[in-house]
Amino acid sequence: MEKRHIHVSARIRPCLVPNTKENVEKVVRAVSDSIVRVSGGSDFTFDSALDDDKDQADVFNLVAKDITSGCIEGYNGTIFAYGQTGSGKTYTMVGPGLLAETLKKCPGKSGLIPRVAELIFSLLRRKQEITESFTFEVKTTFMQLCKEKLHDLLRPESDAKKLRIHLNDHGNTVLTGAEERVVNSVSDVVLDLRDENNGGITVNKCSRLNLVDLAGSERQKDVMSAGERLKEASSINLSLLMLARVIRALSKADFKQGSYIAYRDSALTLLLKDSLGGNAETAFIATVHPDKRFIDETVLTLKFAQQVKKVRNHRSVNENLVGAYVDAFKAEIRRLNTELDEAKSKSADAKEKEKNLLGS
């Protein structure tokens, strides 16, 4: 089991309309590969800092490539974008337009989701070419969380009440009732990998990759909303507030594994439980707008991202051995453990007798 902190990147929103000049008074810039500077002298240090001249391929290579490769080996992964509305979250995750439209008209500007999908299948097929017995299955679910309710975007007519998030006996998040489809492009991917070695043992590996585009993080007082829009904004703020509380608790220096964390207070945090302090490799992308008008929100986003960096996850391969010899191996392990316990017991008895003899 490996322990590692959440990989945190800050991305300064690039100009999204080519060959035009935006009326922007820039107050935020990346001064190195890891430092973002806000006018006034405030520096924020992250695992990577992406200035507004970095393209989509740069973001993918720095943030998503290793996590995606890890999923092929059986590790869970999560990549999520956080920032105010208009800071480039959806551009980073999807691209400049609808996914199908982006792939057709400007594939070079594709976001993380299509690039991750392409790499997944490229790696799987390459592995299949090398290992004849290797098989795989990729499934996807597309979910939207709105007003603390989950909506299945692959089956929009379904009743949201049928979808349920709960924890299994091992404390891992389980989503039931969602439509799953075998696909060639993904938002949330479940990889079920099987590789039979020469010993007749099949190694089953199952990993989950979550790609999350969070709602805008701006404060409610900065959002002009009324009626249903106000309710939705309030719900978003509540979900992000619960996320902030979970991050704050996990980032404390005295946090111990197994301590109580209020994941259940929000559907968002319960859904992301494995990604925050759990069994996953997680990347957090803080997107910020370079314009002076948004400096307050930018600073809040960067401060939150620094706190996220203190959270440590533990990752381990999700695998199960199946085959003719596995039961025999397990029985042998149990026998050896029994012999070891008996030997320890005899050793303890011998030491006790020796102590008694010396005492007399």
C-alpha positions as CSV (number, residue, x, y, z in Angstrom):
1,M,0.0,0.0,0.0
2,E,1.5,3.3,-1.1
3,K,0.8,6.6,0.6
4,R,0.9,9.8,-1.4
5,H,-0.6,13.3,-1.3
6,I,-3.2,14.5,-3.8
7,H,-1.5,15.9,-6.9
8,V,-2.6,19.5,-7.1
9,S,-2.2,21.7,-10.2
10,A,-3.2,25.3,-10.8
11,R,-4.2,26.2,-14.4
12,I,-4.6,29.8,-15.5
13,R,-7.5,30.1,-18.0
14,P,-6.2,30.5,-21.5
15,C,-7.8,32.6,-24.2
16,L,-10.6,30.3,-25.5
17,V,-11.2,32.2,-28.7
18,P,-8.3,31.9,-31.1
19,N,-6.8,34.9,-32.9
20,T,-8.6,37.4,-30.6
21,K,-7.5,39.6,-27.7
22,E,-9.6,39.5,-24.6
23,N,-10.0,42.7,-22.6
24,V,-8.2,41.3,-19.5
25,E,-6.1,43.0,-16.9
26,K,-3.9,40.0,-15.9
27,V,-3.1,39.8,-12.3
28,V,-2.2,36.1,-12.1
29,R,0.6,34.2,-13.8
30,A,2.8,31.1,-13.4
31,V,6.3,32.3,-12.6
32,S,7.7,28.7,-12.6
33,D,6.6,25.1,-13.2
34,S,5.2,25.0,-9.7
35,I,4.5,28.6,-8.5
36,V,1.5,30.8,-9.3
37,R,1.9,34.5,-8.4
38,V,-0.9,36.9,-7.8
39,S,-0.3,40.7,-8.1
40,G,0.7,42.1,-4.8
41,G,3.4,39.5,-4.2
42,S,1.4,36.4,-3.0
43,D,2.9,33.2,-4.2
44,F,1.2,29.8,-4.2
45,T,3.2,26.6,-4.7
46,F,1.7,23.4,-6.2
47,D,2.9,20.2,-7.9
48,S,2.4,22.0,-11.3
49,A,1.5,25.5,-12.4
50,L,0.2,25.9,-15.9
51,D,0.2,29.4,-17.3
52,D,-2.3,30.6,-19.9
53,D,0.0,29.6,-22.8
54,K,-0.1,25.9,-21.8
55,D,-2.3,23.8,-24.2
56,Q,-4.6,20.9,-23.5
57,A,-1.8,18.3,-24.3
58,D,0.4,19.9,-21.6
59,V,-2.4,19.6,-19.0
60,F,-3.0,15.9,-20.0
61,N,0.7,15.0,-19.8
62,L,1.2,16.7,-16.4
63,V,-2.0,15.7,-14.7
64,A,-3.7,12.7,-16.2
65,K,-1.2,10.5,-18.0
66,D,0.2,8.7,-15.0
67,I,-3.1,8.2,-13.3
68,T,-4.6,6.7,-16.4
69,S,-1.7,4.3,-16.8
70,G,-2.1,3.3,-13.2
71,C,-5.7,2.3,-13.8
72,I,-4.5,-0.3,-16.3
73,E,-2.5,-1.8,-13.5
74,G,-5.5,-2.0,-11.2
75,Y,-5.2,1.3,-9.3
76,N,-8.2,3.6,-8.7
77,G,-7.9,7.1,-10.0
78,T,-9.8,10.5,-9.8
79,I,-9.2,13.7,-11.6
80,F,-11.4,16.7,-10.8
81,A,-11.5,20.4,-11.7
82,Y,-12.4,23.1,-9.2
83,G,-12.9,26.8,-9.7
84,Q,-15.3,29.6,-10.3
85,T,-17.7,29.7,-13.3
86,G,-15.8,30.8,-16.4
87,S,-12.4,29.8,-15.1
88,G,-12.0,27.0,-17.6
89,K,-13.1,23.8,-15.7
90,T,-15.2,22.4,-18.5
91,Y,-12.7,23.5,-21.1
92,T,-10.0,21.6,-19.2
93,M,-12.2,18.4,-18.8
94,V,-14.0,18.3,-22.2
95,G,-12.8,21.1,-24.6
96,P,-14.2,24.3,-26.1
97,G,-17.6,22.8,-27.1
98,L,-19.7,19.7,-27.0
99,L,-17.5,16.6,-26.8
100,A,-18.6,15.1,-30.2
101,E,-18.3,18.5,-31.9
102,T,-14.8,19.1,-30.4
103,L,-13.5,15.7,-31.5
104,K,-14.7,16.4,-35.0
105,K,-13.8,20.0,-35.5
106,C,-10.8,20.7,-33.3
107,P,-9.4,17.4,-31.8
108,G,-6.2,19.3,-30.8
109,K,-8.2,21.2,-28.2
110,S,-9.8,18.1,-26.7
111,G,-9.9,18.1,-22.9
112,L,-8.9,15.4,-20.5
113,I,-11.9,13.1,-20.9
114,P,-11.4,12.2,-24.6
115,R,-7.6,12.1,-24.1
116,V,-7.9,9.7,-21.2
117,A,-10.3,7.5,-23.1
118,E,-7.9,7.3,-26.0
119,L,-5.0,6.4,-23.8
120,I,-7.0,3.8,-21.9
121,F,-7.8,1.8,-25.0
122,S,-4.4,2.3,-26.6
123,L,-2.7,0.8,-23.5
124,L,-5.2,-2.0,-23.2
125,R,-4.9,-3.1,-26.8
126,R,-1.1,-2.9,-26.6
127,K,-1.2,-5.1,-23.6
128,Q,-3.5,-7.5,-25.4
129,E,-1.0,-7.7,-28.3
130,I,1.8,-8.6,-25.9
131,T,-0.1,-11.1,-23.7
132,E,-2.4,-13.4,-25.6
133,S,-4.5,-14.4,-22.6
134,F,-5.2,-10.8,-21.5
135,T,-8.8,-9.7,-21.8
136,F,-10.5,-6.5,-20.7
137,E,-13.9,-4.9,-20.4
138,V,-14.5,-1.1,-20.0
139,K,-17.8,0.2,-18.6
140,T,-19.0,3.7,-18.1
141,T,-21.6,5.7,-16.2
142,F,-22.5,9.3,-16.7
143,M,-23.8,11.0,-13.6
144,Q,-25.0,14.5,-12.7
145,L,-25.4,15.7,-9.2
146,C,-27.9,18.5,-8.8
147,K,-29.6,19.7,-5.5
148,E,-28.1,16.7,-3.7
149,K,-29.8,14.3,-6.1
150,L,-28.1,12.0,-8.6
151,H,-29.3,11.9,-12.2
152,D,-28.3,9.1,-14.6
153,L,-27.5,10.8,-17.9
154,L,-27.4,7.5,-19.7
155,R,-31.0,6.9,-18.7
156,P,-32.5,10.4,-18.1
157,E,-36.0,9.2,-17.8
158,S,-35.2,7.1,-14.8
159,D,-36.3,7.9,-11.3
160,A,-33.5,9.5,-9.3
161,K,-34.7,7.6,-6.3
162,K,-33.5,4.4,-7.9
163,L,-29.9,5.6,-7.7
164,R,-28.2,5.0,-4.3
165,I,-24.8,5.8,-2.9
166,H,-23.8,3.7,0.1
167,L,-20.7,2.2,1.7
168,N,-19.9,-1.5,1.5
169,D,-18.5,-3.6,4.3
170,H,-15.0,-2.4,3.6
171,G,-16.0,1.3,3.7
172,N,-15.7,1.8,0.0
173,T,-18.3,3.9,-2.0
174,V,-20.8,1.9,-4.0
175,L,-23.2,3.4,-6.5
176,T,-26.2,1.2,-7.3
177,G,-29.0,1.5,-9.8
178,A,-26.9,3.3,-12.5
179,E,-26.9,2.4,-16.1
180,E,-23.6,0.9,-17.2
181,R,-22.5,0.6,-20.8
182,V,-19.5,-0.9,-22.6
183,V,-18.1,2.1,-24.5
184,N,-15.1,3.5,-26.3
185,S,-15.2,6.9,-24.6
186,V,-15.6,7.5,-20.9
187,S,-16.4,9.9,-18.1
188,D,-16.4,7.3,-15.3
189,V,-14.6,4.1,-16.2
190,V,-14.6,0.7,-14.6
191,L,-11.8,-1.5,-15.9
192,D,-12.2,-5.2,-15.4
193,L,-8.9,-6.8,-16.5
194,R,-8.1,-10.5,-16.6
195,D,-4.6,-11.9,-17.3
196,E,-3.9,-15.6,-17.0
197,N,-0.3,-16.5,-16.4
198,N,1.5,-19.7,-17.1
199,G,0.7,-21.2,-13.7
200,G,-3.0,-21.5,-14.5
201,I,-3.9,-18.6,-12.2
202,T,-6.1,-15.8,-13.5
203,V,-5.4,-12.4,-12.1
204,N,-8.6,-10.2,-12.0
205,K,-8.0,-6.5,-11.7
206,C,-10.8,-4.0,-11.4
207,S,-10.1,-0.2,-11.2
208,R,-12.3,2.9,-11.3
209,L,-11.4,6.2,-12.8
210,N,-13.6,9.2,-12.0
211,L,-13.4,12.3,-14.1
212,V,-15.3,15.1,-12.3
213,D,-16.3,18.6,-13.5
214,L,-17.4,20.4,-10.3
215,A,-19.9,23.2,-10.3
216,G,-18.7,26.8,-10.0
217,S,-17.2,27.7,-6.6
218,E,-18.1,31.4,-6.5
219,R,-19.8,32.7,-3.4
220,Q,-23.6,33.0,-3.5
221,K,-23.6,36.8,-3.0
222,D,-21.7,37.0,-6.3
223,V,-24.3,35.1,-8.2
224,M,-27.4,36.9,-9.5
225,S,-30.0,34.2,-9.1
226,A,-33.7,33.9,-8.3
227,G,-36.3,31.1,-7.9
228,E,-35.1,27.7,-9.0
229,R,-31.7,29.1,-9.9
230,L,-31.2,30.4,-6.4
231,K,-32.2,27.0,-4.9
232,E,-29.7,25.3,-7.3
233,A,-26.9,27.8,-6.4
234,S,-27.6,27.3,-2.7
235,S,-27.4,23.5,-3.1
236,I,-24.1,23.8,-5.0
237,N,-22.7,26.0,-2.3
238,L,-23.8,23.5,0.3
239,S,-22.1,20.6,-1.5
240,L,-18.9,22.6,-2.0
241,L,-19.0,23.7,1.7
242,M,-19.2,20.0,2.8
243,L,-16.3,19.2,0.4
244,A,-14.3,22.0,2.0
245,R,-15.1,20.6,5.5
246,V,-13.9,17.1,4.5
247,I,-10.7,18.5,3.0
248,R,-10.1,20.6,6.1
249,A,-10.5,17.6,8.3
250,L,-8.3,15.4,6.2
251,S,-5.5,18.0,5.9
252,K,-5.0,18.5,9.6
253,A,-1.5,17.5,10.8
254,D,-2.9,15.3,13.5
255,F,-5.3,13.4,11.3
256,K,-5.1,9.6,11.8
257,Q,-6.3,7.0,9.4
258,G,-9.7,5.7,10.6
259,S,-10.7,9.0,12.2
260,Y,-14.3,10.1,11.7
261,I,-14.8,12.2,8.6
262,A,-18.3,13.6,7.7
263,Y,-18.5,12.1,4.2
264,R,-22.2,11.3,4.6
265,D,-23.2,14.9,5.1
266,S,-23.3,15.4,1.3
267,A,-23.9,13.2,-1.8
268,L,-20.8,14.8,-3.4
269,T,-18.4,13.9,-0.6
270,L,-19.9,10.4,-0.2
271,L,-19.4,9.9,-4.0
272,L,-15.8,11.1,-3.7
273,K,-15.0,9.3,-0.5
274,D,-12.5,6.8,-2.0
275,S,-10.8,9.7,-3.8
276,L,-10.3,11.9,-0.7
277,G,-8.1,10.1,1.9
278,G,-9.0,6.7,0.4
279,N,-7.8,4.0,-2.0
280,A,-7.1,6.1,-5.1
281,E,-4.6,8.3,-6.8
282,T,-6.2,11.7,-7.1
283,A,-5.4,14.8,-9.1
284,F,-7.0,18.2,-8.3
285,I,-7.0,20.9,-10.9
286,A,-7.6,24.4,-9.6
287,T,-8.7,26.6,-12.5
288,V,-8.5,30.4,-12.1
289,H,-9.3,33.4,-14.3
290,P,-6.3,35.8,-14.9
291,D,-8.5,39.0,-14.9
292,K,-8.3,41.5,-12.0
293,R,-12.1,41.4,-11.7
294,F,-12.0,37.9,-10.3
295,I,-8.9,38.3,-8.0
296,D,-10.9,37.6,-4.8
297,E,-12.3,34.3,-6.1
298,T,-8.9,33.4,-7.6
299,V,-7.2,33.8,-4.2
300,L,-9.9,31.7,-2.5
301,T,-9.5,28.9,-5.1
302,L,-5.7,28.9,-4.7
303,K,-5.8,28.8,-0.9
304,F,-8.3,25.9,-1.1
305,A,-6.0,24.1,-3.5
306,Q,-3.1,24.4,-1.1
307,Q,-5.2,22.8,1.6
308,V,-6.1,19.9,-0.8
309,K,-2.4,19.3,-1.3
310,K,-2.1,18.2,2.4
311,V,-4.5,15.3,2.0
312,R,-2.8,11.9,1.7
313,N,-4.4,8.9,0.0
314,H,-3.3,5.3,0.1
315,R,-3.4,3.3,-3.1
316,S,-3.2,-0.4,-3.6
317,V,-3.9,-2.7,-6.6
318,N,-7.5,-4.1,-6.7
319,E,-6.8,-7.7,-7.7
320,N,-8.2,-11.1,-7.1
321,L,-6.5,-14.4,-7.9
322,V,-8.6,-17.2,-9.4
323,G,-7.4,-20.6,-10.5
324,A,-6.7,-24.2,-9.8
325,Y,-3.9,-23.7,-7.3
326,V,-5.2,-20.6,-5.5
327,D,-7.3,-22.6,-2.9
328,A,-4.3,-24.8,-2.3
329,F,-2.0,-21.8,-1.8
330,K,-4.5,-20.3,0.7
331,A,-4.7,-23.6,2.6
332,E,-0.9,-23.8,2.7
333,I,-0.7,-20.2,4.0
334,R,-3.2,-21.0,6.8
335,R,-1.2,-24.1,7.7
336,L,2.0,-22.2,7.9
337,N,0.4,-19.5,10.0
338,T,-0.9,-22.1,12.4
339,E,2.5,-23.7,12.7
340,L,4.0,-20.2,13.3
341,D,1.5,-19.5,16.1
342,E,2.2,-22.9,17.7
343,A,6.0,-22.3,17.5
344,K,5.5,-18.9,19.2
345,S,3.4,-20.5,21.9
346,K,6.0,-23.2,22.6
347,S,8.8,-20.6,22.6
348,A,6.8,-18.5,25.2
349,D,6.2,-21.6,27.3
350,A,9.9,-22.5,27.2
351,K,11.0,-19.0,28.3
352,E,8.5,-19.1,31.1
353,K,9.8,-22.5,32.4
354,E,13.4,-21.2,32.1
355,K,12.5,-18.1,34.1
356,N,10.8,-20.3,36.8
357,L,13.9,-22.5,37.0
358,L,16.3,-19.6,37.3
359,G,14.0,-18.1,39.9
360,S,14.0,-21.2,42.1
